[in-house]
């Protein structure tokens, strides 16, 4: 498996964060987030109570798209515009928090929602770490 920090260290451009550990962890966690919310959405679609889960399904699919876009921006590490980077990570933070909250409501009935809530919580935390690094 590709080691994210090793890959990012090999890139000659200097990213806007200058915090390689934070960046590498964010890229990895956002990949896990995209995987978890996509799988959870599929699980909710197949569930007996799918109609009750409609909002959470849509939120998870939105979160997957935002996480992928954010991960790609962070992986490139070449965004010269700190405002764009901050806005993208803030959007990802919001998407992750919303998915965490919605799936958390269904975690007792659906194991995939419990896992999703846990992973999106970690993703929200890593977004906060990236924002803190961007401000320093």
Chimera marker file (.cmm) of the C-alpha trace (Angstrom):
<marker_set name="trace">
<marker id="1" x="0.000" y="0.000" z="0.000" r="1" g="1" b="0" radius="0.5"/>
<marker id="2" x="1.205" y="3.475" z="-0.836" r="1" g="1" b="0" radius="0.5"/>
<marker id="3" x="2.472" y="5.419" z="2.154" r="1" g="1" b="0" radius="0.5"/>
<marker id="4" x="0.903" y="8.865" z="1.906" r="1" g="1" b="0" radius="0.5"/>
<marker id="5" x="3.541" y="10.744" z="3.884" r="1" g="1" b="0" radius="0.5"/>
<marker id="6" x="6.327" y="9.175" z="1.849" r="1" g="1" b="0" radius="0.5"/>
<marker id="7" x="4.572" y="10.164" z="-1.363" r="1" g="1" b="0" radius="0.5"/>
<marker id="8" x="3.927" y="13.722" z="-0.189" r="1" g="1" b="0" radius="0.5"/>
<marker id="9" x="7.550" y="14.049" z="0.975" r="1" g="1" b="0" radius="0.5"/>
<marker id="10" x="8.699" y="13.040" z="-2.510" r="1" g="1" b="0" radius="0.5"/>
<marker id="11" x="6.817" y="15.883" z="-4.196" r="1" g="1" b="0" radius="0.5"/>
<marker id="12" x="9.061" y="18.827" z="-4.913" r="1" g="1" b="0" radius="0.5"/>
<marker id="13" x="6.401" y="21.509" z="-4.528" r="1" g="1" b="0" radius="0.5"/>
<marker id="14" x="5.850" y="22.950" z="-1.104" r="1" g="1" b="0" radius="0.5"/>
<marker id="15" x="2.226" y="22.850" z="-0.057" r="1" g="1" b="0" radius="0.5"/>
<marker id="16" x="0.406" y="25.695" z="1.615" r="1" g="1" b="0" radius="0.5"/>
<marker id="17" x="0.303" y="23.945" z="4.972" r="1" g="1" b="0" radius="0.5"/>
<marker id="18" x="3.913" y="23.045" z="5.561" r="1" g="1" b="0" radius="0.5"/>
<marker id="19" x="2.710" y="20.408" z="8.050" r="1" g="1" b="0" radius="0.5"/>
<marker id="20" x="3.350" y="17.121" z="6.244" r="1" g="1" b="0" radius="0.5"/>
<marker id="21" x="2.128" y="14.859" z="9.071" r="1" g="1" b="0" radius="0.5"/>
<marker id="22" x="-1.200" y="16.689" z="9.300" r="1" g="1" b="0" radius="0.5"/>
<marker id="23" x="-1.562" y="16.667" z="5.534" r="1" g="1" b="0" radius="0.5"/>
<marker id="24" x="-0.744" y="12.961" z="5.165" r="1" g="1" b="0" radius="0.5"/>
<marker id="25" x="-3.120" y="11.990" z="7.981" r="1" g="1" b="0" radius="0.5"/>
<marker id="26" x="-5.877" y="14.119" z="6.436" r="1" g="1" b="0" radius="0.5"/>
<marker id="27" x="-5.451" y="12.482" z="3.034" r="1" g="1" b="0" radius="0.5"/>
<marker id="28" x="-5.628" y="9.016" z="4.598" r="1" g="1" b="0" radius="0.5"/>
<marker id="29" x="-8.592" y="9.731" z="6.881" r="1" g="1" b="0" radius="0.5"/>
<marker id="30" x="-10.580" y="11.420" z="4.111" r="1" g="1" b="0" radius="0.5"/>
<marker id="31" x="-10.051" y="8.308" z="1.971" r="1" g="1" b="0" radius="0.5"/>
<marker id="32" x="-11.469" y="6.200" z="4.808" r="1" g="1" b="0" radius="0.5"/>
<marker id="33" x="-14.342" y="8.658" z="5.135" r="1" g="1" b="0" radius="0.5"/>
<marker id="34" x="-15.265" y="8.424" z="1.452" r="1" g="1" b="0" radius="0.5"/>
<marker id="35" x="-15.228" y="4.643" z="1.690" r="1" g="1" b="0" radius="0.5"/>
<marker id="36" x="-17.332" y="4.559" z="4.868" r="1" g="1" b="0" radius="0.5"/>
<marker id="37" x="-20.018" y="7.015" z="3.750" r="1" g="1" b="0" radius="0.5"/>
<marker id="38" x="-20.350" y="5.350" z="0.348" r="1" g="1" b="0" radius="0.5"/>
<marker id="39" x="-20.713" y="1.896" z="1.897" r="1" g="1" b="0" radius="0.5"/>
<marker id="40" x="-23.112" y="3.224" z="4.519" r="1" g="1" b="0" radius="0.5"/>
<marker id="41" x="-25.284" y="4.892" z="1.874" r="1" g="1" b="0" radius="0.5"/>
<marker id="42" x="-25.435" y="1.586" z="-0.011" r="1" g="1" b="0" radius="0.5"/>
<marker id="43" x="-26.359" y="-0.200" z="3.205" r="1" g="1" b="0" radius="0.5"/>
<marker id="44" x="-29.113" y="2.291" z="3.946" r="1" g="1" b="0" radius="0.5"/>
<marker id="45" x="-30.528" y="1.989" z="0.431" r="1" g="1" b="0" radius="0.5"/>
<marker id="46" x="-30.807" y="-1.774" z="0.929" r="1" g="1" b="0" radius="0.5"/>
<marker id="47" x="-32.315" y="-1.475" z="4.426" r="1" g="1" b="0" radius="0.5"/>
<marker id="48" x="-35.947" y="-2.254" z="5.205" r="1" g="1" b="0" radius="0.5"/>
<marker id="49" x="-36.365" y="1.281" z="6.575" r="1" g="1" b="0" radius="0.5"/>
<marker id="50" x="-34.714" y="2.999" z="3.584" r="1" g="1" b="0" radius="0.5"/>
<marker id="51" x="-37.489" y="5.594" z="3.347" r="1" g="1" b="0" radius="0.5"/>
<marker id="52" x="-36.697" y="6.782" z="6.879" r="1" g="1" b="0" radius="0.5"/>
<marker id="53" x="-33.014" y="7.000" z="5.957" r="1" g="1" b="0" radius="0.5"/>
<marker id="54" x="-33.445" y="9.089" z="2.813" r="1" g="1" b="0" radius="0.5"/>
<marker id="55" x="-31.915" y="12.270" z="4.287" r="1" g="1" b="0" radius="0.5"/>
<marker id="56" x="-28.926" y="10.371" z="5.676" r="1" g="1" b="0" radius="0.5"/>
<marker id="57" x="-28.390" y="8.606" z="2.361" r="1" g="1" b="0" radius="0.5"/>
<marker id="58" x="-28.255" y="11.903" z="0.485" r="1" g="1" b="0" radius="0.5"/>
<marker id="59" x="-25.981" y="13.454" z="3.095" r="1" g="1" b="0" radius="0.5"/>
<marker id="60" x="-23.585" y="10.525" z="2.913" r="1" g="1" b="0" radius="0.5"/>
<marker id="61" x="-23.389" y="10.742" z="-0.861" r="1" g="1" b="0" radius="0.5"/>
<marker id="62" x="-22.709" y="14.485" z="-0.607" r="1" g="1" b="0" radius="0.5"/>
<marker id="63" x="-20.070" y="13.825" z="2.043" r="1" g="1" b="0" radius="0.5"/>
<marker id="64" x="-18.364" y="11.270" z="-0.205" r="1" g="1" b="0" radius="0.5"/>
<marker id="65" x="-18.119" y="13.788" z="-3.041" r="1" g="1" b="0" radius="0.5"/>
<marker id="66" x="-16.822" y="16.575" z="-0.798" r="1" g="1" b="0" radius="0.5"/>
<marker id="67" x="-14.300" y="14.258" z="0.890" r="1" g="1" b="0" radius="0.5"/>
<marker id="68" x="-12.936" y="13.136" z="-2.488" r="1" g="1" b="0" radius="0.5"/>
<marker id="69" x="-12.592" y="16.711" z="-3.735" r="1" g="1" b="0" radius="0.5"/>
<marker id="70" x="-10.918" y="17.825" z="-0.512" r="1" g="1" b="0" radius="0.5"/>
<marker id="71" x="-8.561" y="14.867" z="-0.556" r="1" g="1" b="0" radius="0.5"/>
<marker id="72" x="-7.533" y="15.661" z="-4.104" r="1" g="1" b="0" radius="0.5"/>
<marker id="73" x="-6.877" y="19.334" z="-3.293" r="1" g="1" b="0" radius="0.5"/>
<marker id="74" x="-4.792" y="18.331" z="-0.265" r="1" g="1" b="0" radius="0.5"/>
<marker id="75" x="-2.900" y="15.625" z="-2.171" r="1" g="1" b="0" radius="0.5"/>
<marker id="76" x="-1.854" y="18.072" z="-4.883" r="1" g="1" b="0" radius="0.5"/>
<marker id="77" x="-0.538" y="20.370" z="-2.194" r="1" g="1" b="0" radius="0.5"/>
<marker id="78" x="-0.149" y="23.132" z="-4.730" r="1" g="1" b="0" radius="0.5"/>
<marker id="79" x="-3.117" y="25.365" z="-4.003" r="1" g="1" b="0" radius="0.5"/>
<marker id="80" x="-1.572" y="28.846" z="-3.886" r="1" g="1" b="0" radius="0.5"/>
<marker id="81" x="-4.791" y="30.328" z="-2.553" r="1" g="1" b="0" radius="0.5"/>
<marker id="82" x="-5.159" y="29.750" z="1.194" r="1" g="1" b="0" radius="0.5"/>
<marker id="83" x="-8.759" y="31.039" z="1.062" r="1" g="1" b="0" radius="0.5"/>
<marker id="84" x="-9.700" y="28.283" z="-1.398" r="1" g="1" b="0" radius="0.5"/>
<marker id="85" x="-8.005" y="25.621" z="0.699" r="1" g="1" b="0" radius="0.5"/>
<marker id="86" x="-9.725" y="26.859" z="3.842" r="1" g="1" b="0" radius="0.5"/>
<marker id="87" x="-13.140" y="27.014" z="2.159" r="1" g="1" b="0" radius="0.5"/>
<marker id="88" x="-12.760" y="23.472" z="0.791" r="1" g="1" b="0" radius="0.5"/>
<marker id="89" x="-11.720" y="22.035" z="4.151" r="1" g="1" b="0" radius="0.5"/>
<marker id="90" x="-14.501" y="23.933" z="5.945" r="1" g="1" b="0" radius="0.5"/>
<marker id="91" x="-17.031" y="22.467" z="3.497" r="1" g="1" b="0" radius="0.5"/>
<marker id="92" x="-15.623" y="19.013" z="4.187" r="1" g="1" b="0" radius="0.5"/>
<marker id="93" x="-15.865" y="19.606" z="7.935" r="1" g="1" b="0" radius="0.5"/>
<marker id="94" x="-19.545" y="20.523" z="7.592" r="1" g="1" b="0" radius="0.5"/>
<marker id="95" x="-20.281" y="17.503" z="5.376" r="1" g="1" b="0" radius="0.5"/>
<marker id="96" x="-18.525" y="15.136" z="7.794" r="1" g="1" b="0" radius="0.5"/>
<marker id="97" x="-20.278" y="16.574" z="10.848" r="1" g="1" b="0" radius="0.5"/>
<marker id="98" x="-23.694" y="16.270" z="9.186" r="1" g="1" b="0" radius="0.5"/>
<marker id="99" x="-23.070" y="12.671" z="8.158" r="1" g="1" b="0" radius="0.5"/>
<marker id="100" x="-21.780" y="11.849" z="11.628" r="1" g="1" b="0" radius="0.5"/>
<marker id="101" x="-24.884" y="13.355" z="13.242" r="1" g="1" b="0" radius="0.5"/>
<marker id="102" x="-27.364" y="11.667" z="10.912" r="1" g="1" b="0" radius="0.5"/>
<marker id="103" x="-25.715" y="8.255" z="10.983" r="1" g="1" b="0" radius="0.5"/>
<marker id="104" x="-25.270" y="8.544" z="14.735" r="1" g="1" b="0" radius="0.5"/>
<marker id="105" x="-29.057" y="8.633" z="15.039" r="1" g="1" b="0" radius="0.5"/>
<marker id="106" x="-29.291" y="5.259" z="13.292" r="1" g="1" b="0" radius="0.5"/>
<marker id="107" x="-26.202" y="3.612" z="14.803" r="1" g="1" b="0" radius="0.5"/>
<marker id="108" x="-28.168" y="1.450" z="17.238" r="1" g="1" b="0" radius="0.5"/>
<marker id="109" x="-30.128" y="-0.184" z="14.377" r="1" g="1" b="0" radius="0.5"/>
<marker id="110" x="-27.503" y="-0.274" z="11.637" r="1" g="1" b="0" radius="0.5"/>
<marker id="111" x="-23.880" y="-1.320" z="12.155" r="1" g="1" b="0" radius="0.5"/>
<marker id="112" x="-22.808" y="0.495" z="8.981" r="1" g="1" b="0" radius="0.5"/>
<marker id="113" x="-24.221" y="3.721" z="10.453" r="1" g="1" b="0" radius="0.5"/>
<marker id="114" x="-22.249" y="3.191" z="13.662" r="1" g="1" b="0" radius="0.5"/>
<marker id="115" x="-19.051" y="2.695" z="11.694" r="1" g="1" b="0" radius="0.5"/>
<marker id="116" x="-19.860" y="5.657" z="9.454" r="1" g="1" b="0" radius="0.5"/>
<marker id="117" x="-20.509" y="7.942" z="12.428" r="1" g="1" b="0" radius="0.5"/>
<marker id="118" x="-17.162" y="6.933" z="13.934" r="1" g="1" b="0" radius="0.5"/>
<marker id="119" x="-15.199" y="7.478" z="10.720" r="1" g="1" b="0" radius="0.5"/>
<marker id="120" x="-16.872" y="10.776" z="9.834" r="1" g="1" b="0" radius="0.5"/>
<marker id="121" x="-16.150" y="11.973" z="13.373" r="1" g="1" b="0" radius="0.5"/>
<marker id="122" x="-12.449" y="11.266" z="12.786" r="1" g="1" b="0" radius="0.5"/>
<marker id="123" x="-12.656" y="13.016" z="9.419" r="1" g="1" b="0" radius="0.5"/>
<marker id="124" x="-14.217" y="16.099" z="11.031" r="1" g="1" b="0" radius="0.5"/>
<marker id="125" x="-11.390" y="16.113" z="13.588" r="1" g="1" b="0" radius="0.5"/>
<marker id="126" x="-8.733" y="15.909" z="10.883" r="1" g="1" b="0" radius="0.5"/>
<marker id="127" x="-10.410" y="18.778" z="9.015" r="1" g="1" b="0" radius="0.5"/>
<marker id="128" x="-10.122" y="20.865" z="12.190" r="1" g="1" b="0" radius="0.5"/>
<marker id="129" x="-6.434" y="19.920" z="12.385" r="1" g="1" b="0" radius="0.5"/>
<marker id="130" x="-5.866" y="21.024" z="8.782" r="1" g="1" b="0" radius="0.5"/>
<marker id="131" x="-7.621" y="24.323" z="9.427" r="1" g="1" b="0" radius="0.5"/>
<marker id="132" x="-5.492" y="24.911" z="12.530" r="1" g="1" b="0" radius="0.5"/>
<marker id="133" x="-2.329" y="24.133" z="10.527" r="1" g="1" b="0" radius="0.5"/>
<marker id="134" x="-3.428" y="26.475" z="7.744" r="1" g="1" b="0" radius="0.5"/>
<marker id="135" x="-3.833" y="29.312" z="10.263" r="1" g="1" b="0" radius="0.5"/>
<marker id="136" x="-0.416" y="28.808" z="11.839" r="1" g="1" b="0" radius="0.5"/>
<link id1="1" id2="2" r="1" g="1" b="0" radius="0.2"/>
<link id1="2" id2="3" r="1" g="1" b="0" radius="0.2"/>
<link id1="3" id2="4" r="1" g="1" b="0" radius="0.2"/>
<link id1="4" id2="5" r="1" g="1" b="0" radius="0.2"/>
<link id1="5" id2="6" r="1" g="1" b="0" radius="0.2"/>
<link id1="6" id2="7" r="1" g="1" b="0" radius="0.2"/>
<link id1="7" id2="8" r="1" g="1" b="0" radius="0.2"/>
<link id1="8" id2="9" r="1" g="1" b="0" radius="0.2"/>
<link id1="9" id2="10" r="1" g="1" b="0" radius="0.2"/>
<link id1="10" id2="11" r="1" g="1" b="0" radius="0.2"/>
<link id1="11" id2="12" r="1" g="1" b="0" radius="0.2"/>
<link id1="12" id2="13" r="1" g="1" b="0" radius="0.2"/>
<link id1="13" id2="14" r="1" g="1" b="0" radius="0.2"/>
<link id1="14" id2="15" r="1" g="1" b="0" radius="0.2"/>
<link id1="15" id2="16" r="1" g="1" b="0" radius="0.2"/>
<link id1="16" id2="17" r="1" g="1" b="0" radius="0.2"/>
<link id1="17" id2="18" r="1" g="1" b="0" radius="0.2"/>
<link id1="18" id2="19" r="1" g="1" b="0" radius="0.2"/>
<link id1="19" id2="20" r="1" g="1" b="0" radius="0.2"/>
<link id1="20" id2="21" r="1" g="1" b="0" radius="0.2"/>
<link id1="21" id2="22" r="1" g="1" b="0" radius="0.2"/>
<link id1="22" id2="23" r="1" g="1" b="0" radius="0.2"/>
<link id1="23" id2="24" r="1" g="1" b="0" radius="0.2"/>
<link id1="24" id2="25" r="1" g="1" b="0" radius="0.2"/>
<link id1="25" id2="26" r="1" g="1" b="0" radius="0.2"/>
<link id1="26" id2="27" r="1" g="1" b="0" radius="0.2"/>
<link id1="27" id2="28" r="1" g="1" b="0" radius="0.2"/>
<link id1="28" id2="29" r="1" g="1" b="0" radius="0.2"/>
<link id1="29" id2="30" r="1" g="1" b="0" radius="0.2"/>
<link id1="30" id2="31" r="1" g="1" b="0" radius="0.2"/>
<link id1="31" id2="32" r="1" g="1" b="0" radius="0.2"/>
<link id1="32" id2="33" r="1" g="1" b="0" radius="0.2"/>
<link id1="33" id2="34" r="1" g="1" b="0" radius="0.2"/>
<link id1="34" id2="35" r="1" g="1" b="0" radius="0.2"/>
<link id1="35" id2="36" r="1" g="1" b="0" radius="0.2"/>
<link id1="36" id2="37" r="1" g="1" b="0" radius="0.2"/>
<link id1="37" id2="38" r="1" g="1" b="0" radius="0.2"/>
<link id1="38" id2="39" r="1" g="1" b="0" radius="0.2"/>
<link id1="39" id2="40" r="1" g="1" b="0" radius="0.2"/>
<link id1="40" id2="41" r="1" g="1" b="0" radius="0.2"/>
<link id1="41" id2="42" r="1" g="1" b="0" radius="0.2"/>
<link id1="42" id2="43" r="1" g="1" b="0" radius="0.2"/>
<link id1="43" id2="44" r="1" g="1" b="0" radius="0.2"/>
<link id1="44" id2="45" r="1" g="1" b="0" radius="0.2"/>
<link id1="45" id2="46" r="1" g="1" b="0" radius="0.2"/>
<link id1="46" id2="47" r="1" g="1" b="0" radius="0.2"/>
<link id1="47" id2="48" r="1" g="1" b="0" radius="0.2"/>
<link id1="48" id2="49" r="1" g="1" b="0" radius="0.2"/>
<link id1="49" id2="50" r="1" g="1" b="0" radius="0.2"/>
<link id1="50" id2="51" r="1" g="1" b="0" radius="0.2"/>
<link id1="51" id2="52" r="1" g="1" b="0" radius="0.2"/>
<link id1="52" id2="53" r="1" g="1" b="0" radius="0.2"/>
<link id1="53" id2="54" r="1" g="1" b="0" radius="0.2"/>
<link id1="54" id2="55" r="1" g="1" b="0" radius="0.2"/>
<link id1="55" id2="56" r="1" g="1" b="0" radius="0.2"/>
<link id1="56" id2="57" r="1" g="1" b="0" radius="0.2"/>
<link id1="57" id2="58" r="1" g="1" b="0" radius="0.2"/>
<link id1="58" id2="59" r="1" g="1" b="0" radius="0.2"/>
<link id1="59" id2="60" r="1" g="1" b="0" radius="0.2"/>
<link id1="60" id2="61" r="1" g="1" b="0" radius="0.2"/>
<link id1="61" id2="62" r="1" g="1" b="0" radius="0.2"/>
<link id1="62" id2="63" r="1" g="1" b="0" radius="0.2"/>
<link id1="63" id2="64" r="1" g="1" b="0" radius="0.2"/>
<link id1="64" id2="65" r="1" g="1" b="0" radius="0.2"/>
<link id1="65" id2="66" r="1" g="1" b="0" radius="0.2"/>
<link id1="66" id2="67" r="1" g="1" b="0" radius="0.2"/>
<link id1="67" id2="68" r="1" g="1" b="0" radius="0.2"/>
<link id1="68" id2="69" r="1" g="1" b="0" radius="0.2"/>
<link id1="69" id2="70" r="1" g="1" b="0" radius="0.2"/>
<link id1="70" id2="71" r="1" g="1" b="0" radius="0.2"/>
<link id1="71" id2="72" r="1" g="1" b="0" radius="0.2"/>
<link id1="72" id2="73" r="1" g="1" b="0" radius="0.2"/>
<link id1="73" id2="74" r="1" g="1" b="0" radius="0.2"/>
<link id1="74" id2="75" r="1" g="1" b="0" radius="0.2"/>
<link id1="75" id2="76" r="1" g="1" b="0" radius="0.2"/>
<link id1="76" id2="77" r="1" g="1" b="0" radius="0.2"/>
<link id1="77" id2="78" r="1" g="1" b="0" radius="0.2"/>
<link id1="78" id2="79" r="1" g="1" b="0" radius="0.2"/>
<link id1="79" id2="80" r="1" g="1" b="0" radius="0.2"/>
<link id1="80" id2="81" r="1" g="1" b="0" radius="0.2"/>
<link id1="81" id2="82" r="1" g="1" b="0" radius="0.2"/>
<link id1="82" id2="83" r="1" g="1" b="0" radius="0.2"/>
<link id1="83" id2="84" r="1" g="1" b="0" radius="0.2"/>
<link id1="84" id2="85" r="1" g="1" b="0" radius="0.2"/>
<link id1="85" id2="86" r="1" g="1" b="0" radius="0.2"/>
<link id1="86" id2="87" r="1" g="1" b="0" radius="0.2"/>
<link id1="87" id2="88" r="1" g="1" b="0" radius="0.2"/>
<link id1="88" id2="89" r="1" g="1" b="0" radius="0.2"/>
<link id1="89" id2="90" r="1" g="1" b="0" radius="0.2"/>
<link id1="90" id2="91" r="1" g="1" b="0" radius="0.2"/>
<link id1="91" id2="92" r="1" g="1" b="0" radius="0.2"/>
<link id1="92" id2="93" r="1" g="1" b="0" radius="0.2"/>
<link id1="93" id2="94" r="1" g="1" b="0" radius="0.2"/>
<link id1="94" id2="95" r="1" g="1" b="0" radius="0.2"/>
<link id1="95" id2="96" r="1" g="1" b="0" radius="0.2"/>
<link id1="96" id2="97" r="1" g="1" b="0" radius="0.2"/>
<link id1="97" id2="98" r="1" g="1" b="0" radius="0.2"/>
<link id1="98" id2="99" r="1" g="1" b="0" radius="0.2"/>
<link id1="99" id2="100" r="1" g="1" b="0" radius="0.2"/>
<link id1="100" id2="101" r="1" g="1" b="0" radius="0.2"/>
<link id1="101" id2="102" r="1" g="1" b="0" radius="0.2"/>
<link id1="102" id2="103" r="1" g="1" b="0" radius="0.2"/>
<link id1="103" id2="104" r="1" g="1" b="0" radius="0.2"/>
<link id1="104" id2="105" r="1" g="1" b="0" radius="0.2"/>
<link id1="105" id2="106" r="1" g="1" b="0" radius="0.2"/>
<link id1="106" id2="107" r="1" g="1" b="0" radius="0.2"/>
<link id1="107" id2="108" r="1" g="1" b="0" radius="0.2"/>
<link id1="108" id2="109" r="1" g="1" b="0" radius="0.2"/>
<link id1="109" id2="110" r="1" g="1" b="0" radius="0.2"/>
<link id1="110" id2="111" r="1" g="1" b="0" radius="0.2"/>
<link id1="111" id2="112" r="1" g="1" b="0" radius="0.2"/>
<link id1="112" id2="113" r="1" g="1" b="0" radius="0.2"/>
<link id1="113" id2="114" r="1" g="1" b="0" radius="0.2"/>
<link id1="114" id2="115" r="1" g="1" b="0" radius="0.2"/>
<link id1="115" id2="116" r="1" g="1" b="0" radius="0.2"/>
<link id1="116" id2="117" r="1" g="1" b="0" radius="0.2"/>
<link id1="117" id2="118" r="1" g="1" b="0" radius="0.2"/>
<link id1="118" id2="119" r="1" g="1" b="0" radius="0.2"/>
<link id1="119" id2="120" r="1" g="1" b="0" radius="0.2"/>
<link id1="120" id2="121" r="1" g="1" b="0" radius="0.2"/>
<link id1="121" id2="122" r="1" g="1" b="0" radius="0.2"/>
<link id1="122" id2="123" r="1" g="1" b="0" radius="0.2"/>
<link id1="123" id2="124" r="1" g="1" b="0" radius="0.2"/>
<link id1="124" id2="125" r="1" g="1" b="0" radius="0.2"/>
<link id1="125" id2="126" r="1" g="1" b="0" radius="0.2"/>
<link id1="126" id2="127" r="1" g="1" b="0" radius="0.2"/>
<link id1="127" id2="128" r="1" g="1" b="0" radius="0.2"/>
<link id1="128" id2="129" r="1" g="1" b="0" radius="0.2"/>
<link id1="129" id2="130" r="1" g="1" b="0" radius="0.2"/>
<link id1="130" id2="131" r="1" g="1" b="0" radius="0.2"/>
<link id1="131" id2="132" r="1" g="1" b="0" radius="0.2"/>
<link id1="132" id2="133" r="1" g="1" b="0" radius="0.2"/>
<link id1="133" id2="134" r="1" g="1" b="0" radius="0.2"/>
<link id1="134" id2="135" r="1" g="1" b="0" radius="0.2"/>
<link id1="135" id2="136" r="1" g="1" b="0" radius="0.2"/>
</marker_set>
